[in-house]
């Protein structure tokens, strides 16, 4: 072979080897962290308290909404929301009155307070009575970024305080929409270990996007899966596209691997 052809072939072989090694690493870490014991210490434990579909998706949406900060605090405050709803999320959302909203007084999770929670209850009531529920309003038509953006418009289509808008992200404004992408993973992705619920059959796992945060971003860059320095929607697309090469039908399963490696410091050993 000519010298140039030899080196081209050599580089191709080395890249293929590196890809195989990366696939093995992602699969190993995915299977390590995608276990039932993951649930107890994660916000997904909140919807796991229920059996009814609507209870699961409402509790999950509210828990995902406040899922930033320490996980212990997130879980504690999400349980406070369940207590306000008398541990019957769907019934409360459908039937609560203005008087019932007084029970939110004093609730706070970082910048999410009683004003915000009151509106979320009110908006969810509108969605379940007028719009067919959360599964229906998240249906994709033009890509997940537009679907999430359209959801935000619908969610804030009734009278509200402007301050509350910041608690739902808009990918069309470059946000990673980490918490909504995480919530959609919970609802859509089928999981043989029963961590994610896989309840929304109108959606497909292959269309989900990675819930990009500091951990997944840093590990993704360390592994060469993400080149973009900024954590924004463009980075979400780049990282998800890279993961689709390893599993086109279920790319966000590697969220367990990337997040787990980041939280547990595994990436320091790479």
N, C-alpha and C positions, 0 to 999 in steps of 0.2 A: 504493500500500500504506500502511496505517496505520504511524505512526512505530515502534511497538513491533514490528510484524511485520517491518519493514525491518531493524531491528537484530538480531532473532532470526535472520533469513535470513543477514545479514552474518556473525554469529558462527558459524553453521553452516558457511558457506563457508570461513571462516578455519580452523576446526577440521579440516575436510576437507583443506585445503591442507597444514596442519601434519602430518596423518596421512600424506599422500602423501610428504611430504619425509622423514618419519621412516622410512617403509617403504623409500624409496630409500637412505637412509643405512645402515640395517640390512642390506639386501641387498648393498650395495657392500662393506661391511666384512666380511660373511660370506664373500663370494667372495674377498676379499683374503686373509683369514686361514685359510680352510678349504682349504689346499693341502698337497700331499704333503711340502713342506719343513717344515711344522708338526711333523711326527712326530719328527724327529731330536732336537729340543730339549725334548720333552715326555715325561712319564711313559708316554704311550701307546706310546712306542718300545719298551718292554719286551715287551708281548705281540706287537708286530710282528716280533719275532725268530722267531716260530713259525708253522707252517702247520696243525698239528692243532688241531681245535676245543677239545679239553679243555686242551691246553697253553696256548692263547691265553687262555681264560677264567680258568684258575688263575693264570697269570702276571699277567694284567690285574688280578685281584682283589687279589693281594698288592701289586702296584705302587700301585694306587689306595689301599690301606689306609695306606700311608706317604706319601701325596702331600700333605704339608704342609711348608712351608719352601722352601728354594732348590731349583729344579728340577734343577740339576746334582747336588746332594747326594741328592735323591730317586732319580734315575736310577742313580747310583753304588751306593747301598745296595740298590736293587732288583736290580741285577746281582749283588750279593753273595748275595742270596737265591737267584737262579738258579744260582749256582755251588754253593751248599749242596745244591741239588736236582740237581746234575750236568747242568744244562741240559735236564732231562727232567721237567718239572713233573708231568704226569699219572702217569707211571710211579713217580716218587718218592712222590707222595701216596698211591697205591694200595698200595705195597709197602714203605714205610719202616718200620723197626723203632725201638725205643727207643734202640738203639745209634746209629742214623743221626742221631738228634736231638742227639747230642753235638757234631755239626758246627756247631750254631748258637751254641756258646759264644763269647762276646765280641761277638755281633751287637748293634748298637744303632742306632736311628734316632730321635733325640730321646727321647721317652718310650716308644717301642716297642723292647723288648729281646728277649733270647733266650728268656725265659720266655713272652712273648707269641707269638713266632714258633713255638716248640714247640707251643703250644696251637693256633695257626692251622693248622699242619700236621696235627695230630691231628683237629681239627674238620672240616677239609676231607676227610680220609680217611673219616670218618663220613658226611659228606654224599655222597661219591661211591659209597661201598659200600652205604649203607643208604637213601639218600634220592633217588637218581637224578641227582645232580649239581647244579651251581650254577644252571643254567637252570631246572630243575624247582622248586627251593626259592624262587626269586624270583617265581614265577607270581602274578599279581594276582588277587584275588577281591573285595576291598572297597576298592580305592584303593591307590595306591602308598605312601602313608604307613603304612597298616596292613600292607601287604606287606613293607616294610622292617622294621617292628617285629616282625612274625612271624618274619622271617628271623633277626633278632637272637636271639629266644627259642630258635629251633632251633639256631643256631650255638653257643649256650652251654648246650645241654641236657645235655651230658656234663660230667664233673668238671673244674673249672678254678679258677684263682685269680681272685678278684674284680677285681684290678687290670686284668686283660685286657679286661674288659667295656667299658672306656672307649674302646676302639679301634674299636667299631662303634656308630654313632649310632642314635638312636631318635626318629623324627619325632613320635611321640605324646608325647614329652617336650619338644617344641618345637625340637628340633635341626634345622638345615638339611639334615643328612645329605649334605653337599656331595660327599664322596668316593664315597659309594655312588651318588648320582645321576650323577656323572661316569662311574663304572664302567658303570652301566646304559646311559648314552649310548653308550659304546664298544661294548657288546655288541649293542645293539638297533638303533641308528640306521643305516639304509642310507645310504651315502655314495659318490657317484659318483667322488669323489677319493680314496677308499680310506683315509681317515684313521680314521673309525669303521668297525667291522667288519660290523655288521648280520647277525650270526650267529644271534641268538635270534629265530626266526620265530614263536615262541609269544607274543611280546610285540609291542606296537605303538608306533611312534615318537610317535604323537599322545598317548600316555598318560605319556610321560616328563616329568620335572620338571627345571627349570633347576638346574645345580650352582651354588648361590649362595655366592660368597665376597666378599671385600672389593672386588675389581675389578668383578665383575658387579653387585654391589649399588650401588656408587658411580656407575657409568656408568648403570645403570638409573634411579637417582634423578635424575641430571643430565638424562636424556632425558625425564623425566616418566613413565616406565613403572612406577615404584615409589614409593609415597608413604610406606610404613611405614619408620620410622627404624631399627628393630631388625632384625638379620639372624636370622630364625628361620623355622620352617616356614610360618607365616602369610605372611611376605614371599616365600618360595619360591612359594607358591600365587598370590599377587598378581602377581608378575613373570611367572610362566609363563602365567597367564591373559591378561595384556597381550600377550605374544608370540604367543599363539594367534590373536589377531585378525589378525596379519600372515601366519601360516602355520599353520592349524589341524591339518594333518597332520604337521608337523615343527617344532614351536615351539622345541625346544632346539638347532636348528641355529644360532640366534642367540647361543648360548653363545660361539661363535667370535668373533662381532662384539663382544659386550660385554667378554669377557675380553681380546681383542686390543686393543681401544681403551683399556682400563684399563692393561694392561701397557706399552703403547707410548706412553702419554700423549696419545693422540688426543683424549681427552675435554677436555683443557685448551683446545683450539682451538674448542670448540663455543660 
